[in-house]
Amino acid sequence: MKTKRVNTNPPPLLSGIEAPKNINDAKRILSKLISGFIRGEIEDTKAKTLCYLLTVYVSVIRETELEKRISEIEKTIEGEK
């Protein structure tokens, strides 16, 4: 059985970039990703994958923040009754 060889070396554009810790990190990474794609430094498949992952990350962060805000509002309303 043949195994698929996976390139674990990131393109120079992405070397040194860590996973985002907040939405600002995601925006910074996305900006670098777009620039690298336009300059031809990153393959379209990798660009699509990374954009997808960043989109999911930002969605999770937004949903988490929304849940927190809703919970705080509910506690406030309950406290007023």
PAGUZA-7279 format. One record per residue: residue number from 1; residue in one letter; x, y, z of N, C-alpha, C, O in turn. Coordinates in steps of 0.2 Angstrom, whole numbers, plus 2048, in hexadecimal, padded with zeros to 3 digits. Example, Ala and Ser with C-alpha at 12.3 -4.5 7.8 and 13.67 -1.06 7.14 Angstrom:
PAGUZA-7279
<pt i="1" aa="A" n_xx="842" n_yy="7E4" n_zz="827" ca_xx="83E" ca_yy="7EA" ca_zz="827" c_xx="842" c_yy="7F0" c_zz="827" o_xx="847" o_yy="7EF" o_zz="82A"/>
<pt i="2" aa="S" n_xx="840" n_yy="7F5" n_zz="823" ca_xx="844" ca_yy="7FB" ca_zz="824" c_xx="840" c_yy="800" c_zz="827" o_xx="843" o_yy="806" o_zz="828"/>
end
This chain:
PAGUZA-7279
<pt i="1" aa="M" n_xx="804" n_yy="7FA" n_zz="800" ca_xx="800" ca_yy="800" ca_zz="800" c_xx="804" c_yy="806" c_zz="800" o_xx="809" o_yy="807" o_zz="804"/>
<pt i="2" aa="K" n_xx="803" n_yy="80B" n_zz="7FB" ca_xx="807" ca_yy="811" ca_zz="7FB" c_xx="804" c_yy="816" c_zz="800" o_xx="7FE" o_yy="817" o_zz="800"/>
<pt i="3" aa="T" n_xx="808" n_yy="81A" n_zz="803" ca_xx="806" ca_yy="81F" ca_zz="807" c_xx="807" c_yy="826" c_zz="804" o_xx="80C" o_yy="826" o_zz="800"/>
<pt i="4" aa="K" n_xx="803" n_yy="82A" n_zz="805" ca_xx="803" ca_yy="831" ca_zz="802" c_xx="808" c_yy="835" c_zz="806" o_xx="808" o_yy="835" o_zz="80C"/>
<pt i="5" aa="R" n_xx="80D" n_yy="838" n_zz="802" ca_xx="812" ca_yy="83C" ca_zz="805" c_xx="80F" c_yy="843" c_zz="807" o_xx="80C" o_yy="846" o_zz="802"/>
<pt i="6" aa="V" n_xx="810" n_yy="845" n_zz="80D" ca_xx="80D" ca_yy="84B" ca_zz="80F" c_xx="813" c_yy="850" c_zz="810" o_xx="817" o_yy="84F" o_zz="813"/>
<pt i="7" aa="N" n_xx="812" n_yy="856" n_zz="80D" ca_xx="817" ca_yy="85B" ca_zz="80E" c_xx="815" c_yy="85F" c_zz="814" o_xx="810" o_yy="863" o_zz="815"/>
<pt i="8" aa="T" n_xx="81A" n_yy="85E" n_zz="819" ca_xx="819" ca_yy="861" ca_zz="820" c_xx="81C" c_yy="868" c_zz="820" o_xx="81B" o_yy="86B" o_zz="825"/>
<pt i="9" aa="N" n_xx="820" n_yy="86A" n_zz="81B" ca_xx="823" ca_yy="870" ca_zz="81B" c_xx="81E" c_yy="876" c_zz="819" o_xx="81C" o_yy="876" o_zz="813"/>
<pt i="10" aa="P" n_xx="81D" n_yy="87B" n_zz="81D" ca_xx="818" ca_yy="880" ca_zz="81A" c_xx="81C" c_yy="884" c_zz="815" o_xx="822" o_yy="885" o_zz="816"/>
<pt i="11" aa="P" n_xx="818" n_yy="888" n_zz="811" ca_xx="81C" ca_yy="88C" ca_zz="80C" c_xx="81F" c_yy="892" c_zz="811" o_xx="81C" o_yy="893" o_zz="816"/>
<pt i="12" aa="P" n_xx="824" n_yy="895" n_zz="80E" ca_xx="827" ca_yy="89B" ca_zz="812" c_xx="822" c_yy="8A0" c_zz="814" o_xx="823" o_yy="8A2" o_zz="81A"/>
<pt i="13" aa="L" n_xx="81D" n_yy="8A1" n_zz="811" ca_xx="818" ca_yy="8A6" ca_zz="813" c_xx="815" c_yy="8A4" c_zz="819" o_xx="814" o_yy="8A9" o_zz="81E"/>
<pt i="14" aa="L" n_xx="814" n_yy="89E" n_zz="81B" ca_xx="811" ca_yy="89B" ca_zz="821" c_xx="815" c_yy="899" c_zz="826" o_xx="813" o_yy="897" o_zz="82C"/>
<pt i="15" aa="S" n_xx="81C" n_yy="898" n_zz="825" ca_xx="820" ca_yy="896" ca_zz="82A" c_xx="820" c_yy="89B" c_zz="830" o_xx="820" o_yy="8A1" o_zz="82F"/>
<pt i="16" aa="G" n_xx="820" n_yy="899" n_zz="836" ca_xx="820" ca_yy="89D" ca_zz="83C" c_xx="819" c_yy="89F" c_zz="83E" o_xx="819" o_yy="8A3" o_zz="843"/>
<pt i="17" aa="I" n_xx="814" n_yy="89E" n_zz="83A" ca_xx="80E" ca_yy="8A0" ca_zz="83C" c_xx="80A" c_yy="89A" c_zz="840" o_xx="80A" o_yy="895" o_zz="83E"/>
<pt i="18" aa="E" n_xx="808" n_yy="89C" n_zz="846" ca_xx="805" ca_yy="898" ca_zz="84A" c_xx="7FD" c_yy="898" c_zz="849" o_xx="7FB" o_yy="89D" o_zz="846"/>
<pt i="19" aa="A" n_xx="7FA" n_yy="893" n_zz="84C" ca_xx="7F3" ca_yy="893" ca_zz="84C" c_xx="7F0" c_yy="89A" c_zz="84F" o_xx="7F3" o_yy="89C" o_zz="854"/>
<pt i="20" aa="P" n_xx="7EB" n_yy="89C" n_zz="84D" ca_xx="7E8" ca_yy="8A2" ca_zz="84F" c_xx="7E5" c_yy="8A1" c_zz="856" o_xx="7E3" o_yy="89C" o_zz="858"/>
<pt i="21" aa="K" n_xx="7E6" n_yy="8A7" n_zz="85A" ca_xx="7E4" ca_yy="8A7" ca_zz="861" c_xx="7DE" c_yy="8AB" c_zz="862" o_xx="7DA" o_yy="8AB" o_zz="867"/>
<pt i="22" aa="N" n_xx="7DC" n_yy="8AF" n_zz="85D" ca_xx="7D7" ca_yy="8B4" ca_zz="85D" c_xx="7D5" c_yy="8B6" c_zz="856" o_xx="7D8" o_yy="8B4" o_zz="851"/>
<pt i="23" aa="I" n_xx="7D0" n_yy="8BA" n_zz="855" ca_xx="7CD" ca_yy="8BC" ca_zz="84F" c_xx="7D3" c_yy="8C0" c_zz="84B" o_xx="7D3" o_yy="8C0" o_zz="845"/>
<pt i="24" aa="N" n_xx="7D6" n_yy="8C4" n_zz="84F" ca_xx="7DB" ca_yy="8C8" ca_zz="84C" c_xx="7E1" c_yy="8C4" c_zz="849" o_xx="7E3" o_yy="8C6" o_zz="844"/>
<pt i="25" aa="D" n_xx="7E3" n_yy="8BF" n_zz="84C" ca_xx="7E8" ca_yy="8BA" ca_zz="84A" c_xx="7E5" c_yy="8B7" c_zz="843" o_xx="7E9" o_yy="8B7" o_zz="83E"/>
<pt i="26" aa="A" n_xx="7DF" n_yy="8B5" n_zz="843" ca_xx="7DC" ca_yy="8B2" ca_zz="83D" c_xx="7DC" c_yy="8B7" c_zz="837" o_xx="7DE" o_yy="8B5" o_zz="832"/>
<pt i="27" aa="K" n_xx="7DA" n_yy="8BD" n_zz="839" ca_xx="7DB" ca_yy="8C3" ca_zz="834" c_xx="7E2" c_yy="8C4" c_zz="831" o_xx="7E2" o_yy="8C4" o_zz="82B"/>
<pt i="28" aa="R" n_xx="7E6" n_yy="8C4" n_zz="835" ca_xx="7ED" ca_yy="8C4" ca_zz="833" c_xx="7F0" c_yy="8BF" c_zz="82F" o_xx="7F3" o_yy="8C0" o_zz="829"/>
<pt i="29" aa="I" n_xx="7EE" n_yy="8B9" n_zz="831" ca_xx="7F0" ca_yy="8B3" ca_zz="82D" c_xx="7EC" c_yy="8B3" c_zz="826" o_xx="7EF" o_yy="8B1" o_zz="821"/>
<pt i="30" aa="L" n_xx="7E6" n_yy="8B4" n_zz="826" ca_xx="7E2" ca_yy="8B5" ca_zz="820" c_xx="7E5" c_yy="8BA" c_zz="81B" o_xx="7E6" o_yy="8B9" o_zz="815"/>
<pt i="31" aa="S" n_xx="7E7" n_yy="8BF" n_zz="81E" ca_xx="7EB" ca_yy="8C5" ca_zz="81A" c_xx="7F1" c_yy="8C2" c_zz="816" o_xx="7F2" o_yy="8C3" o_zz="810"/>
<pt i="32" aa="K" n_xx="7F5" n_yy="8BE" n_zz="81A" ca_xx="7FB" ca_yy="8BC" ca_zz="818" c_xx="7FA" c_yy="8B6" c_zz="813" o_xx="7FD" o_yy="8B5" o_zz="80D"/>
<pt i="33" aa="L" n_xx="7F5" n_yy="8B2" n_zz="814" ca_xx="7F2" ca_yy="8AD" ca_zz="80F" c_xx="7F0" c_yy="8B0" c_zz="809" o_xx="7F2" o_yy="8AD" o_zz="803"/>
<pt i="34" aa="I" n_xx="7EC" n_yy="8B5" n_zz="809" ca_xx="7EA" ca_yy="8B8" ca_zz="803" c_xx="7F0" c_yy="8BB" c_zz="7FF" o_xx="7F0" o_yy="8BA" o_zz="7F9"/>
<pt i="35" aa="S" n_xx="7F4" n_yy="8BE" n_zz="802" ca_xx="7FA" ca_yy="8C1" ca_zz="7FF" c_xx="7FE" c_yy="8BC" c_zz="7FC" o_xx="801" o_yy="8BC" o_zz="7F6"/>
<pt i="36" aa="G" n_xx="800" n_yy="8B6" n_zz="7FF" ca_xx="804" ca_yy="8B1" ca_zz="7FD" c_xx="800" c_yy="8AD" c_zz="7F7" o_xx="804" o_yy="8AB" o_zz="7F2"/>
<pt i="37" aa="F" n_xx="7FA" n_yy="8AD" n_zz="7F7" ca_xx="7F6" ca_yy="8AA" ca_zz="7F2" c_xx="7F7" c_yy="8AE" c_zz="7EB" o_xx="7F8" o_yy="8AB" o_zz="7E6"/>
<pt i="38" aa="I" n_xx="7F6" n_yy="8B4" n_zz="7EC" ca_xx="7F6" ca_yy="8B9" ca_zz="7E6" c_xx="7FD" c_yy="8B9" c_zz="7E3" o_xx="7FE" o_yy="8B9" o_zz="7DD"/>
<pt i="39" aa="R" n_xx="802" n_yy="8B8" n_zz="7E7" ca_xx="809" ca_yy="8B8" ca_zz="7E5" c_xx="80B" c_yy="8B1" c_zz="7E2" o_xx="811" o_yy="8B1" o_zz="7E0"/>
<pt i="40" aa="G" n_xx="807" n_yy="8AC" n_zz="7E3" ca_xx="808" ca_yy="8A6" ca_zz="7E1" c_xx="80D" c_yy="8A2" c_zz="7E6" o_xx="810" o_yy="89D" o_zz="7E4"/>
<pt i="41" aa="E" n_xx="80D" n_yy="8A4" n_zz="7EC" ca_xx="812" ca_yy="8A1" ca_zz="7F1" c_xx="80E" c_yy="89B" c_zz="7F4" o_xx="811" o_yy="897" o_zz="7F8"/>
<pt i="42" aa="I" n_xx="808" n_yy="89A" n_zz="7F3" ca_xx="804" ca_yy="895" ca_zz="7F7" c_xx="7FF" c_yy="892" c_zz="7F2" o_xx="7FC" o_yy="896" o_zz="7EE"/>
<pt i="43" aa="E" n_xx="7FE" n_yy="88B" n_zz="7F2" ca_xx="7FA" ca_yy="888" ca_zz="7ED" c_xx="7F3" c_yy="889" c_zz="7EF" o_xx="7F1" o_yy="88B" o_zz="7F4"/>
<pt i="44" aa="D" n_xx="7EF" n_yy="889" n_zz="7EA" ca_xx="7E8" ca_yy="88B" ca_zz="7EB" c_xx="7E4" c_yy="885" c_zz="7EF" o_xx="7E0" o_yy="887" o_zz="7F3"/>
<pt i="45" aa="T" n_xx="7E6" n_yy="87F" n_zz="7EF" ca_xx="7E3" ca_yy="87A" ca_zz="7F4" c_xx="7E5" c_yy="87C" c_zz="7FB" o_xx="7E1" o_yy="87B" o_zz="7FF"/>
<pt i="46" aa="K" n_xx="7EB" n_yy="87E" n_zz="7FC" ca_xx="7ED" ca_yy="87F" ca_zz="803" c_xx="7E9" c_yy="886" c_zz="805" o_xx="7E7" o_yy="886" o_zz="80B"/>
<pt i="47" aa="A" n_xx="7E9" n_yy="88B" n_zz="801" ca_xx="7E6" ca_yy="891" ca_zz="802" c_xx="7DE" c_yy="890" c_zz="804" o_xx="7DC" o_yy="892" o_zz="809"/>
<pt i="48" aa="K" n_xx="7DB" n_yy="88B" n_zz="800" ca_xx="7D4" ca_yy="88A" ca_zz="801" c_xx="7D3" c_yy="886" c_zz="808" o_xx="7CF" o_yy="888" o_zz="80C"/>
<pt i="49" aa="T" n_xx="7D8" n_yy="882" n_zz="80A" ca_xx="7D7" ca_yy="87E" ca_zz="810" c_xx="7D8" c_yy="883" c_zz="816" o_xx="7D5" o_yy="883" o_zz="81B"/>
<pt i="50" aa="L" n_xx="7DE" n_yy="887" n_zz="815" ca_xx="7DF" ca_yy="88B" ca_zz="81B" c_xx="7D9" c_yy="891" c_zz="81C" o_xx="7D8" o_yy="892" o_zz="821"/>
<pt i="51" aa="C" n_xx="7D7" n_yy="893" n_zz="816" ca_xx="7D1" ca_yy="898" ca_zz="817" c_xx="7CB" c_yy="894" c_zz="81A" o_xx="7C8" o_yy="898" o_zz="81E"/>
<pt i="52" aa="Y" n_xx="7CA" n_yy="88E" n_zz="818" ca_xx="7C4" ca_yy="88B" ca_zz="81B" c_xx="7C5" c_yy="88A" c_zz="823" o_xx="7C1" o_yy="88B" o_zz="827"/>
<pt i="53" aa="L" n_xx="7CB" n_yy="888" n_zz="825" ca_xx="7CD" ca_yy="887" ca_zz="82C" c_xx="7CC" c_yy="88E" c_zz="830" o_xx="7CA" o_yy="88E" o_zz="835"/>
<pt i="54" aa="L" n_xx="7CF" n_yy="893" n_zz="82D" ca_xx="7CE" ca_yy="89A" ca_zz="830" c_xx="7C7" c_yy="89C" c_zz="831" o_xx="7C5" o_yy="89F" o_zz="836"/>
<pt i="55" aa="T" n_xx="7C3" n_yy="89A" n_zz="82C" ca_xx="7BC" ca_yy="89C" ca_zz="82C" c_xx="7B8" c_yy="898" c_zz="832" o_xx="7B4" o_yy="89B" o_zz="835"/>
<pt i="56" aa="V" n_xx="7BA" n_yy="892" n_zz="832" ca_xx="7B7" ca_yy="88E" ca_zz="838" c_xx="7B9" c_yy="890" c_zz="83E" o_xx="7B5" o_yy="891" o_zz="843"/>
<pt i="57" aa="Y" n_xx="7BF" n_yy="892" n_zz="83F" ca_xx="7C2" ca_yy="895" ca_zz="845" c_xx="7BE" c_yy="89B" c_zz="847" o_xx="7BC" o_yy="89C" o_zz="84D"/>
<pt i="58" aa="V" n_xx="7BE" n_yy="8A0" n_zz="842" ca_xx="7BA" ca_yy="8A6" ca_zz="844" c_xx="7B3" c_yy="8A5" c_zz="846" o_xx="7B0" o_yy="8A8" o_zz="84A"/>
<pt i="59" aa="S" n_xx="7B0" n_yy="8A0" n_zz="842" ca_xx="7A9" ca_yy="89F" ca_zz="844" c_xx="7A8" c_yy="89C" c_zz="84B" o_xx="7A3" o_yy="89E" o_zz="84F"/>
<pt i="60" aa="V" n_xx="7AD" n_yy="898" n_zz="84D" ca_xx="7AC" ca_yy="895" ca_zz="854" c_xx="7AD" c_yy="89A" c_zz="859" o_xx="7AA" o_yy="89B" o_zz="85E"/>
<pt i="61" aa="I" n_xx="7B2" n_yy="89F" n_zz="858" ca_xx="7B3" ca_yy="8A4" ca_zz="85C" c_xx="7AD" c_yy="8A9" c_zz="85D" o_xx="7AB" o_yy="8AB" o_zz="862"/>
<pt i="62" aa="R" n_xx="7AA" n_yy="8AB" n_zz="857" ca_xx="7A4" ca_yy="8AF" ca_zz="857" c_xx="79F" c_yy="8AC" c_zz="85B" o_xx="79B" o_yy="8AF" o_zz="85F"/>
<pt i="63" aa="E" n_xx="79D" n_yy="8A5" n_zz="85A" ca_xx="798" ca_yy="8A2" ca_zz="85D" c_xx="799" c_yy="8A1" c_zz="865" o_xx="794" o_yy="8A2" o_zz="868"/>
<pt i="64" aa="T" n_xx="79F" n_yy="8A0" n_zz="867" ca_xx="7A1" ca_yy="8A0" ca_zz="86E" c_xx="7A0" c_yy="8A7" c_zz="871" o_xx="79D" o_yy="8A7" o_zz="876"/>
<pt i="65" aa="E" n_xx="7A2" n_yy="8AC" n_zz="86E" ca_xx="7A1" ca_yy="8B3" ca_zz="870" c_xx="799" c_yy="8B4" c_zz="871" o_xx="797" o_yy="8B8" o_zz="875"/>
<pt i="66" aa="L" n_xx="796" n_yy="8B2" n_zz="86C" ca_xx="78E" ca_yy="8B4" ca_zz="86B" c_xx="78B" c_yy="8B0" c_zz="871" o_xx="787" o_yy="8B3" o_zz="875"/>
<pt i="67" aa="E" n_xx="78D" n_yy="8AA" n_zz="872" ca_xx="78A" ca_yy="8A6" ca_zz="878" c_xx="78B" c_yy="8A9" c_zz="87E" o_xx="787" o_yy="8A9" o_zz="883"/>
<pt i="68" aa="K" n_xx="791" n_yy="8AB" n_zz="87F" ca_xx="793" ca_yy="8AF" ca_zz="885" c_xx="78F" c_yy="8B5" c_zz="886" o_xx="78C" o_yy="8B6" o_zz="88C"/>
<pt i="69" aa="R" n_xx="78E" n_yy="8B9" n_zz="881" ca_xx="78A" ca_yy="8BF" ca_zz="882" c_xx="783" c_yy="8BD" c_zz="883" o_xx="780" o_yy="8C1" o_zz="888"/>
<pt i="70" aa="I" n_xx="780" n_yy="8B8" n_zz="880" ca_xx="779" ca_yy="8B6" ca_zz="881" c_xx="778" c_yy="8B4" c_zz="889" o_xx="773" o_yy="8B6" o_zz="88C"/>
<pt i="71" aa="S" n_xx="77D" n_yy="8B0" n_zz="88B" ca_xx="77D" ca_yy="8AE" ca_zz="892" c_xx="77D" c_yy="8B3" c_zz="897" o_xx="779" o_yy="8B3" o_zz="89C"/>
<pt i="72" aa="E" n_xx="781" n_yy="8B9" n_zz="895" ca_xx="781" ca_yy="8BE" ca_zz="89A" c_xx="77B" c_yy="8C2" c_zz="89A" o_xx="778" o_yy="8C5" o_zz="89F"/>
<pt i="73" aa="I" n_xx="778" n_yy="8C3" n_zz="894" ca_xx="771" ca_yy="8C6" ca_zz="893" c_xx="76C" c_yy="8C2" c_zz="897" o_xx="768" o_yy="8C5" o_zz="89B"/>
<pt i="74" aa="E" n_xx="76C" n_yy="8BC" n_zz="896" ca_xx="767" ca_yy="8B8" ca_zz="89A" c_xx="768" c_yy="8B8" c_zz="8A1" o_xx="763" o_yy="8B9" o_zz="8A5"/>
<pt i="75" aa="K" n_xx="76E" n_yy="8B8" n_zz="8A4" ca_xx="76F" ca_yy="8B9" ca_zz="8AB" c_xx="76C" c_yy="8C0" c_zz="8AD" o_xx="76A" o_yy="8C0" o_zz="8B3"/>
<pt i="76" aa="T" n_xx="76E" n_yy="8C5" n_zz="8AA" ca_xx="76B" ca_yy="8CC" ca_zz="8AB" c_xx="764" c_yy="8CC" c_zz="8AC" o_xx="761" o_yy="8CF" o_zz="8B0"/>
<pt i="77" aa="I" n_xx="760" n_yy="8C9" n_zz="8A7" ca_xx="759" ca_yy="8C9" ca_zz="8A7" c_xx="756" c_yy="8C5" c_zz="8AC" o_xx="752" o_yy="8C7" o_zz="8B0"/>
<pt i="78" aa="E" n_xx="759" n_yy="8BF" n_zz="8AE" ca_xx="757" ca_yy="8BB" ca_zz="8B4" c_xx="758" c_yy="8BF" c_zz="8BA" o_xx="754" o_yy="8BE" o_zz="8BF"/>
<pt i="79" aa="G" n_xx="75D" n_yy="8C3" n_zz="8BB" ca_xx="75F" ca_yy="8C7" ca_zz="8C1" c_xx="75A" c_yy="8CC" c_zz="8C2" o_xx="758" o_yy="8CE" o_zz="8C7"/>
<pt i="80" aa="E" n_xx="756" n_yy="8CF" n_zz="8BC" ca_xx="752" ca_yy="8D4" ca_zz="8BD" c_xx="74B" c_yy="8D2" c_zz="8BF" o_xx="746" o_yy="8D6" o_zz="8C1"/>
<pt i="81" aa="K" n_xx="749" n_yy="8CB" n_zz="8BE" ca_xx="743" ca_yy="8C8" ca_zz="8C0" c_xx="742" c_yy="8C8" c_zz="8C7" o_xx="73C" o_yy="8C6" o_zz="8CA"/>
end
